[in-house]
Amino acid sequence: MNDQRPRTAHAQGAETPGFAALFTPKLVTVLREGYGLAQLRADAVAGLTVAIVALPLSMAIAIASGATPAQGLYTAIVGGFLVSALGGSRFQIGGPAGAFIVLVAATVAQHGMDGLILATFLSGLMLAAVGFLRLGTFIKFIPFPVTVGFTAGIAVIIFASQVKELLGLSLDHEPGELLAKVPALWDARGSVTPAAVALSAGTVAVILALRRWRPHWPGMLIAVGAAAVAASLLNLPVATIGTRFGGIPSTLPVPALPALSPERIVAVLPAAVSFTLLGAIESLLSAVVADGMTGRRHRSNCELVAQGAANVGASLFGGFCVTGTIARTATNVRSGAHGPVAGMLHAAFLLLFMLVAAPLAAYIPLAALAGVLAVVAWNMIEKPAIAILLRSGRGEATVLAATFLLTILRDLTEGIVVGFALGSVLFIHRMSRMTAIATQTPFVARDRSDASGMRDAYDEALAANPDIVVYRITGALFFGATASIGSVLDRIQDGHRALVVDFAAVPFLDSTGANMIEGLAHKARKRGVTLWLTGGGRDIRRTLLSHGLRKPGVRFAATVEDAVAAIVGQTGAEGAGRRAGDAEA
């Protein structure tokens, strides 16, 4: 028997997925497909590879963010495990990301470490709520120039934040804002440490050399390890994790809730909202990149719920913001991962490294970690994409430049909001130019669905009837196009008996467009002109009716031909009636 249960369909006819289809983690999907020793071996190799990449990167990002290297590892271990276990992507790797350095550092400076942990906790709850409300699809509507612009801006800020460690400068207070930071760094140029410069330059050189000649080797870990050995053996006068932070612990801390109070929540709420916005964008972009590399398809809302759980979990262990990381996710895919187990094993390997090798981390020079972040910052700038956008036209270039400049000079959130607004205005302008209106042109009748499939020719004389004005609107009739379309429709002559507006080529009608048509109907009634509305689907007809466009003030017909025929027939009947009256008189 056929399944006769009612189903809900999209406008395109596709069935609306249910709760289970939207929020079932990919881990469950992979296990249902069948998971054996071969898949586990592939995931173990990929997880180990990603863990080797994530180990120095997590500590470097944490230090640059104003946190401790141990917090970076806590974030990667707890957050990374939850992202993979609960997420909607097969290959997503979660952890601390360079994109958050600016926001995290600003939050630590303003609210302290407790404020950062609380903001991370609240951000996790918000991300989960955004996912359960199924808003993930809307977050992906961020225009491409905006994502390229704010990513490039973040890269510039990250590099600027590492200049102090790259050069080994002695600086009592380093301003957070870029415009204040540059003069402060320049004033401290006399305190450059040659050993720090040599270590940072050597770290960058080793990473780039291994990427070119040995791309499958863990370049970042090798470079940092070599720098630590050199600094220790040569007794170089540079700052290390041990001298700055006293090393890292060899176990995870006991989980604890952050300090919750209404006053504290209100204070850190703006930071939590910023974490939520950026975390959602970054994680979904990373999932899209993984889809493009593998041909798979992620579940956006499930991914956001997992990101929320990961941020809550990380905050309980003293960590900070977790998101999907594009570089580590791409490494996971290239390493042959089969599914989410690889990300879970990546977190397990990081925990093992921390348990076994925690004392060795004290010897890592901060200059070497700064070199790692310098390479990360350079890789974050999407050079080909920027070149393409600059050549695409002034609109894309303006959105890109505005987002980039506001990100580095003002605030990341402000850059995203303004860039999104400019991108939206650009889209509205272009869409409005695609909406056109034609009048007094010959029409051809629609298919009659007969056996021959022939189209009936329409009498062109009807389209030229001086008593009838026929307008055909083509394109979306929305608030961006109503001004130009309305100015044409307003040209109603008092001598016209009927006005026909055809919606057959209108795919979308919003309330502003419907309100404009309602105003046109009002003017037509005052001038004694009958308004006919033809064509349009069920949704368009419903929108028109909801704005009061009903009989007898407005007439409806299926096609222009039917409307013209009805008008001509009515005119003929009225003329016959007048002639009969004259004869009787």
C-alpha positions in Angstrom: 0.0 0.0 0.0 1.1 3.6 -0.6 1.9 5.7 2.4 -1.1 8.0 2.7 0.1 10.0 5.7 -0.1 13.8 5.2 3.2 15.5 4.5 4.2 19.1 4.5 5.9 20.4 1.4 8.1 23.3 0.6 7.3 25.7 -2.2 9.6 23.6 -4.5 7.6 20.4 -3.6 10.3 18.9 -1.3 9.1 17.2 1.9 9.8 19.2 5.1 12.3 17.1 7.2 11.2 16.2 10.7 12.9 16.8 14.0 14.9 13.5 13.8 16.2 14.3 10.3 17.3 17.8 11.4 18.9 17.0 14.7 20.3 13.4 14.6 24.1 13.7 15.0 26.2 12.5 12.1 27.8 10.0 14.5 24.6 8.1 14.8 24.2 8.2 11.0 27.8 6.8 10.5 27.3 4.0 13.1 24.0 3.0 11.4 25.8 2.7 8.1 28.1 0.1 9.7 31.4 0.8 11.4 34.2 -1.6 11.5 37.9 -1.9 12.2 38.9 -0.4 8.8 36.9 2.7 9.5 38.3 2.9 13.1 41.9 2.7 11.7 41.2 5.5 9.2 39.7 7.7 11.9 42.5 7.0 14.3 45.2 8.1 11.8 43.2 11.2 10.9 42.6 12.0 14.6 46.2 11.7 15.5 47.2 13.9 12.6 44.8 16.6 13.6 45.8 16.4 17.2 49.4 17.0 16.3 48.3 20.2 14.4 46.0 21.3 17.1 48.4 20.9 20.0 50.6 24.0 19.4 47.8 25.9 17.7 45.5 25.7 20.7 48.1 27.0 23.1 49.1 29.8 20.7 45.5 31.0 20.2 44.9 30.9 23.9 48.0 32.9 24.7 47.1 35.5 22.0 43.6 35.7 23.4 44.8 36.6 26.9 44.1 33.1 28.3 46.5 30.5 29.5 47.9 27.7 27.2 46.2 25.2 29.5 42.8 26.8 28.8 43.4 26.4 25.1 44.0 22.7 25.5 40.9 22.4 27.7 38.9 24.1 25.0 40.2 21.8 22.3 39.7 18.6 24.3 36.2 19.2 25.8 34.8 21.3 23.0 36.4 19.3 20.2 35.0 16.0 21.6 31.4 17.4 21.9 31.4 19.1 18.5 32.3 15.7 16.8 30.1 13.6 19.0 26.9 15.7 18.7 27.5 17.7 15.5 25.7 17.6 12.1 28.9 17.3 10.1 30.9 14.2 9.5 34.3 15.9 9.5 34.0 19.0 11.6 36.9 19.6 14.1 36.0 22.0 16.9 38.3 24.0 19.2 39.7 27.5 19.8 39.9 29.5 16.6 42.0 32.4 15.5 38.9 34.4 14.5 38.0 34.7 18.2 41.3 36.1 19.4 40.1 39.7 19.1 36.8 39.2 20.8 38.2 37.0 23.6 41.1 39.3 24.3 38.7 42.3 24.5 36.4 40.3 26.8 39.2 39.3 29.2 40.4 42.9 29.3 36.9 44.3 30.1 35.4 41.5 32.3 38.3 39.3 33.4 38.7 35.6 33.0 35.5 34.9 35.0 33.6 37.1 32.6 35.0 35.3 29.6 34.0 31.9 30.9 30.5 33.2 31.7 30.2 34.8 28.2 31.2 31.4 26.7 28.6 29.6 28.8 25.8 32.0 27.7 27.0 31.8 24.1 26.6 28.1 24.2 23.0 28.4 25.4 22.3 30.9 22.6 23.9 28.7 19.9 21.8 25.8 21.0 18.7 27.9 21.0 19.5 29.2 17.5 19.9 25.6 16.3 16.6 24.4 17.9 14.8 27.4 16.4 16.1 26.2 13.0 17.8 29.5 12.2 20.9 27.9 10.9 19.8 28.4 7.3 19.5 32.2 7.8 23.0 32.5 9.2 24.4 31.2 6.0 22.9 34.2 4.2 25.9 36.3 5.2 27.3 37.7 1.9 30.6 36.4 0.6 32.3 39.8 0.6 31.5 40.2 4.3 33.0 36.8 5.3 36.2 37.6 3.2 36.4 41.1 4.7 36.1 40.3 8.3 38.4 37.2 8.0 41.1 39.4 6.5 40.5 42.0 9.2 40.9 39.4 11.9 44.1 38.2 10.3 45.6 41.7 10.4 44.6 42.1 14.0 46.0 38.7 14.9 49.4 39.5 13.3 49.5 42.9 15.0 48.8 41.2 18.4 51.9 39.0 17.8 54.4 41.6 16.9 55.4 42.0 20.5 56.3 38.3 20.9 57.7 38.1 17.3 60.3 40.8 18.1 60.6 40.1 21.8 59.7 43.7 22.7 59.5 44.9 26.3 56.1 46.6 26.6 54.5 47.5 29.9 51.0 47.9 28.5 50.0 46.9 25.0 46.8 48.6 23.8 44.1 46.4 22.3 42.9 48.8 19.6 45.0 48.7 16.4 45.3 52.5 16.1 46.7 52.7 19.6 48.8 49.5 19.3 50.9 50.5 16.4 52.4 53.7 18.0 53.0 51.8 21.2 54.9 49.0 19.3 56.9 51.6 17.5 57.9 53.4 20.7 59.2 50.1 22.0 61.3 49.3 19.0 64.5 49.8 20.9 63.8 46.7 23.1 63.9 44.2 20.2 65.4 40.8 21.3 67.5 39.3 18.6 67.0 35.8 20.0 63.2 36.1 19.8 63.5 37.4 16.2 65.6 34.5 15.2 63.3 31.9 16.8 60.1 33.4 15.3 61.7 33.8 11.9 63.1 30.2 12.1 59.7 28.9 13.1 58.0 30.5 10.1 60.8 29.3 7.8 60.5 25.7 9.0 56.7 25.7 8.7 56.8 27.1 5.1 59.7 24.8 4.1 58.0 21.7 5.3 54.7 22.7 3.7 56.5 23.0 0.4 58.8 19.9 0.5 57.2 17.7 3.1 53.5 18.7 3.1 52.4 15.6 5.0 54.7 16.2 7.9 53.4 18.1 11.0 55.2 21.3 10.2 53.9 23.4 13.1 54.7 20.8 15.8 58.2 20.2 14.3 58.9 23.9 14.1 57.8 24.6 17.7 59.7 21.6 19.0 62.9 22.6 17.2 62.5 26.1 18.7 62.0 24.7 22.2 65.2 22.6 21.8 67.2 25.5 20.5 66.1 27.9 23.2 66.9 25.3 25.9 70.2 24.1 24.7 71.5 27.6 23.8 70.0 29.1 27.0 68.4 31.9 24.9 67.0 34.9 26.8 63.4 34.5 25.6 60.1 34.2 27.3 58.7 30.6 27.4 55.4 29.1 28.6 57.2 28.1 31.8 58.6 31.6 32.6 55.3 33.3 31.7 52.7 30.8 32.9 54.6 28.2 35.0 53.8 25.4 32.6 50.5 23.6 32.1 48.8 21.0 34.3 48.7 17.4 33.4 45.1 16.8 34.1 41.7 18.3 33.4 40.2 20.5 36.1 37.1 19.6 38.0 34.1 21.0 36.1 32.2 23.9 37.7 29.5 26.3 36.8 30.6 29.9 36.2 29.5 32.5 38.7 25.9 33.4 37.7 24.3 36.6 38.8 21.8 39.0 37.0 24.3 41.9 37.1 27.1 39.8 35.7 25.0 38.2 33.0 23.9 41.7 31.8 27.5 42.9 31.7 28.8 40.1 29.6 25.7 39.7 27.4 27.1 41.8 24.4 30.3 39.6 24.4 28.1 36.5 24.5 26.1 37.7 21.5 29.3 38.5 19.6 30.6 35.0 20.3 27.3 33.5 19.2 27.2 35.3 15.9 30.8 34.7 15.0 30.7 31.1 16.2 27.7 30.3 14.1 29.2 31.8 11.0 32.6 30.2 11.5 31.2 26.7 12.2 28.8 26.7 9.3 31.5 28.0 6.9 33.8 25.3 8.1 31.1 22.7 7.6 30.4 24.0 4.1 34.1 23.7 3.3 34.1 20.1 4.4 31.0 19.4 2.3 32.8 20.9 -0.7 35.8 18.6 -0.2 33.8 15.4 0.4 30.5 15.8 -1.5 28.6 15.3 1.8 25.9 17.5 3.3 25.9 18.7 6.8 22.9 19.5 9.1 23.2 23.2 9.9 20.8 23.3 12.9 22.2 20.1 14.4 25.7 21.6 14.0 24.7 24.7 15.9 23.2 22.7 18.7 26.5 20.8 19.0 28.5 24.0 19.0 26.2 25.2 21.8 26.8 22.1 23.9 30.6 22.4 23.2 30.7 25.9 24.5 28.8 25.1 27.6 31.0 22.1 28.2 34.2 24.0 27.6 33.2 26.8 30.0 32.5 24.2 32.7 36.2 23.1 32.5 37.5 26.7 32.4 37.8 26.9 28.6 36.6 29.6 26.2 34.9 29.9 22.8 34.6 26.8 20.7 33.8 26.8 17.0 34.4 24.7 13.9 38.0 25.3 12.6 38.4 25.4 8.9 42.2 24.5 8.8 41.9 21.6 11.2 38.7 20.3 9.5 40.4 20.4 6.1 43.4 18.5 7.6 40.9 15.9 9.0 39.4 15.4 5.5 42.8 15.2 3.8 44.0 12.7 6.4 41.3 10.2 5.3 38.8 10.5 8.1 35.7 8.4 7.8 33.4 10.2 10.2 33.0 12.0 13.5 35.0 9.4 15.5 38.1 11.0 14.0 37.3 14.3 15.8 36.5 12.5 19.0 39.9 10.7 18.8 41.6 14.0 18.1 40.3 15.2 21.5 41.4 12.0 23.2 44.9 12.3 21.7 45.2 15.9 22.9 44.3 14.7 26.4 46.9 12.0 26.2 49.5 14.5 25.1 48.6 16.7 28.0 48.8 13.8 30.5 52.2 12.6 29.2 54.0 15.6 27.9 52.8 18.5 30.0 56.2 19.2 31.6 57.8 19.6 28.2 55.4 22.4 27.2 57.2 24.7 29.7 60.2 24.9 27.3 58.2 26.2 24.3 59.2 29.8 23.5 56.4 32.3 23.1 58.2 33.7 20.0 57.8 30.3 18.3 54.1 30.3 19.0 53.9 33.8 17.7 55.5 32.5 14.5 52.8 29.9 14.3 50.1 32.5 14.6 51.8 34.7 12.0 51.5 31.9 9.5 47.9 31.3 10.5 47.1 35.0 10.0 48.7 35.0 6.5 46.7 31.9 5.6 43.4 33.4 6.8 43.6 36.2 4.2 41.8 34.8 1.1 44.0 36.5 -1.5 42.4 35.0 -4.6 38.9 35.8 -3.3 39.8 39.4 -2.5 41.2 39.8 -6.1 38.0 38.4 -7.6 35.8 40.6 -5.5 37.8 43.7 -6.4 37.3 42.9 -10.0 33.6 42.1 -9.7 32.5 45.7 -9.4 32.2 48.6 -7.1 29.4 47.1 -5.1 31.3 44.0 -3.9 34.5 46.1 -3.4 32.6 48.5 -1.2 31.1 45.8 1.0 34.5 44.1 1.3 36.4 47.4 2.1 33.8 48.5 4.6 33.8 45.2 6.5 37.6 45.0 6.5 38.1 48.6 7.7 35.4 48.5 10.4 36.8 45.2 11.7 40.3 46.5 12.2 39.5 50.0 13.2 36.2 49.7 15.1 34.7 46.3 16.1 34.2 42.9 14.6 30.5 42.8 15.2 30.0 46.3 13.8 32.0 45.2 10.7 29.7 42.2 10.1 26.5 44.1 10.7 27.4 47.1 8.5 28.8 44.7 5.8 25.6 42.6 5.9 23.5 45.8 5.6 25.5 47.1 2.7 25.3 43.7 1.0 21.6 43.6 1.5 21.1 47.0 0.0 23.2 46.0 -3.0 21.1 42.9 -3.5 17.8 44.9 -3.2 19.1 47.4 -5.7 20.0 44.7 -8.2 16.8 42.8 -7.7 14.7 45.9 -8.2 16.4 46.5 -11.6 15.4 43.1 -12.7 11.7 43.8 -12.2 10.2 45.3 -15.4 6.7 46.3 -16.7 5.4 46.2 -20.2 2.2 47.6 -21.7 0.3 47.7 -25.0 2.2 44.7 -26.4 0.7 41.8 -28.4 -0.1 38.8 -26.2 -0.2 35.2 -27.2 -2.7 32.9 -25.5 -1.5 30.2 -23.1 -1.4 26.5 -23.9 -4.9 25.0 -24.0 -3.4 21.6 -23.0 -5.1 20.0 -26.0 -3.8 16.9 -27.8 -2.0 18.9 -30.4 -0.3 21.2 -27.9 -0.9 24.2 -30.3 -1.0 27.7 -28.9 -3.9 29.9 -30.0 -3.0 33.2 -31.6 -4.4 36.1 -29.7 -6.1 39.0 -31.5 -3.6 41.8 -31.4 -6.4 44.3 -31.9 -7.6 43.5 -28.4 -4.3 44.6 -26.9 -4.6 47.8 -28.8 -8.1 48.5 -27.6 -8.1 52.2 -26.5 -10.5 51.5 -23.7 -8.2 48.9 -22.1 -4.7 49.3 -20.7 -2.8 46.0 -20.1 0.3 45.9 -18.0 2.5 42.8 -17.5 4.9 42.8 -14.6 8.0 40.6 -14.8 10.1 39.8 -11.8 9.6 40.0 -8.0 7.3 42.8 -6.9 8.7 43.7 -3.5 9.6 46.9 -1.6 12.7 47.6 -3.6 10.8 47.7 -6.9 7.5 49.3 -6.0 8.7 52.9 -6.5 9.6 52.4 -10.2 6.7 50.0 -11.0 4.2 52.2 -9.1 5.1 55.3 -11.1 4.2 53.5 -14.3 1.0 52.1 -13.0 -0.2 55.5 -11.8 -0.5 56.8 -15.3 -4.1 56.0 -15.7 -6.1 58.1 -18.1 -9.6 59.0 -17.3 -10.7 57.8 -20.7 -9.7 54.2 -20.0 -12.5 51.9 -19.0 -10.4 49.0 -17.6 -6.9 48.4 -16.4 -5.4 44.9 -16.5 -2.4 44.0 -14.4 -0.9 40.6 -15.2 1.0 38.7 -12.4 1.8 35.6 -14.5 5.5 36.4 -14.5 5.7 37.6 -10.9 7.4 34.9 -8.7 7.1 36.8 -5.4 4.9 39.6 -4.0 5.5 41.1 -0.6 3.2 43.3 1.5 4.7 46.5 0.1 3.9 45.5 -3.4 0.4 44.4 -2.5 -0.2 47.7 -0.7 0.9 49.5 -3.9 -1.6 47.6 -5.9 -4.3 48.4 -3.3 -3.5 52.1 -3.7 -3.8 51.6 -7.5 -7.2 50.0 -7.1 -8.3 53.0 -4.9 -7.3 55.5 -7.6 -8.9 53.4 -10.3 -12.2 53.4 -8.5 -12.1 57.2 -8.1 -11.6 57.5 -11.9 -14.3 55.0 -12.8 -11.7 52.5 -14.1 -12.2 48.8 -13.5 -9.1 47.0 -12.2 -8.5 43.4 -13.3 -5.8 41.3 -11.8 -4.7 38.2 -13.7 -2.2 35.3 -13.4 -0.2 34.7 -10.3 0.0 31.7 -8.1 -1.9 30.8 -4.9 0.5 32.7 -2.6 0.3 35.9 -4.7 -3.5 35.7 -4.8 -3.7 35.1 -1.0 -1.4 38.2 -0.4 -3.6 40.3 -2.7 -6.8 39.2 -1.0 -5.3 39.9 2.5 -4.8 43.5 1.5 -8.4 44.0 0.7 -8.2 43.5 -3.1 -11.6 41.8 -3.5 -14.7 42.1 -5.6 -16.5 44.2 -6.5 -13.8 46.8 -6.5 -11.3 44.5 -8.2 -11.9 41.7 -10.7 -9.8 38.6 -11.0 -9.2 36.4 -14.1 -6.9 33.5 -14.8 -5.3 35.1 -17.9 -5.0 38.4 -19.7 -7.0 36.9 -22.5 -9.9 36.0 -20.2 -9.9 39.5 -18.7 -9.9 41.3 -22.0 -12.6 39.0 -23.4 -14.8 39.7 -20.3 -14.2 43.5 -20.6 -15.0 43.5 -24.3 -18.1 41.3 -23.7 -19.3 43.6 -20.9 -18.6 46.7 -23.1 -20.6 45.1 -25.9 -23.5 44.2 -23.7 -23.6 47.8 -22.3 -23.4 49.2 -25.8 -26.3 46.9 -26.9 -28.3 48.0 -23.9 -27.8 51.7 -24.8 -28.8 51.1 -28.4 -32.0 49.3 -27.3 -32.8 52.1 -25.0 -32.3 54.7 -27.7 -34.6 52.7 -30.0 -37.4 52.5 -27.4 -37.1 56.2 -26.9 
